Amino acid sequence: QVQLIQSGGGLVQAGDSLRLSCAASGRTFSRYNGGWFRQAPGKEREFVSLITWRSGITNYADSVKGRFTISRDDATYTVYLQMNSLKPEDTAVYYCAASSSGWISTSEYDYWGQGTQVTVSS
């Protein structure tokens, strides 16, 4: 069993930066892929980024590539999402997730954080 506790987020202006954190309980978290998803009002939850547990391979949605960076610290069981050059269209509730083998589909993820609001004003 893995529990994910998120922190970070808030209200910023366009061009600002934020860092989201996702702390996991359970030593087996180091064997899970860590992912970030987001859901804007009236829209489906969408993939943002992931990092694999074995080799640290990262993947990003085209909309955030070059602006967001995902990383993980297996010593503290934490996954981070550094978000730079934020845009109003990045406004959403952001969720971290863990999967033993998932990639970009929400259905592939077994555990979810509680979600955190990110609001970017223009």
N, C-alpha and C positions, 0 to 999 in steps of 0.2 A: 504494500500500500504506500502510495506517495501522496503527500499533501503539499500544495503549492500556495505560498503566501506572497502576494505582490505588494510592491511599494513603489512610490514615485508617481509621476503624472501630475496633472494640474492644468492651470490656465497660463498660457504664454502667448507672446506675439509672434507673428510670422517672422521667420528667420532665426528664432531662438532655438535653444537646445534643451532636451530633457533626457534623463536616464531612468529607465524602468528596471526594477529588480524583481527577481522571482526566486524566492528561497524555498528549497524543498526539504521536507523531512524524510528521513529514510535513507539509509546508506546506499540502497540500490539505485538512487537517482543517477548516479554516475554511469549507469548502464542504459539510460534513456536518452533519446533525442529530445532536445529542448526546442520548443517552437513558440513563436509569438503570432497571434492573430488579432484582428480588430473588427469591430462591428459599429458602423455608423447608423444613426437613426433611420429606420425604414429599409435598411439594407441587410443582406446576409453577412454572416461572419466570413471574413476573408483572410487568407494567408498573408503574413508579413515577412517572416523570416524563420529559419531554423538552423540548428547546429547539431551535428551528429555526435553521438557519445563516443564512438570508437576512434574516429580519425579527426574529429573537429571540422568536418566539411561544413561549409555554410551555404545557404541559399537565400535569395531575397526576391520578393515581388518586384517587378519592373518599376512600380510606382515609388519604391523607396530605395532602389539600388543607387549607391553612391552617396546617400544621405544617412542611412541607418547602418549600424554595426551591431551584430550580435556576438556575444562572447559568453564564456562559462568559466566558472571556478569550481572544479570538482572537489577541492579541499573544503569548500564551504557549501557545496551543493547549491550554487546560485547561478542563475542565468541572467544576463543583462541585455538590455536593448538601448544602445546609445542612439538618440535621434537628434540629428543636426538639420539645420536649414528647414525647420518645420514650416509646413504650409497649412492654410485653412482646411484643405481637403484631407489632412491627416487627422482631423478631429474625429474621435471615435472612442469607444470603450475598448481598451486593449487587454487581451487575455494571454497569459502564458499557459503552456501545455506541455505534457510529457508523453512520450510514446516509445515503446520498445523498438519500433521499426518504422514509424510513420514518416511521411514526407510532407506534402502540402495540403492534404485533405483533412478537414476537421474530424471526419469519421475515423481517421486512423489514430487519433489521440485518446489516450485512456484517462488522463488526469488533467484537470483544469484549475487555474487560479480563479480568484474571486472577481477579477476584472478591475480595471482602474481607468478613470476618465482622463482623457487628454483632449484639451480644447485649445485650438490655435486661432487667435483672432487676427483679422487682417489689418 
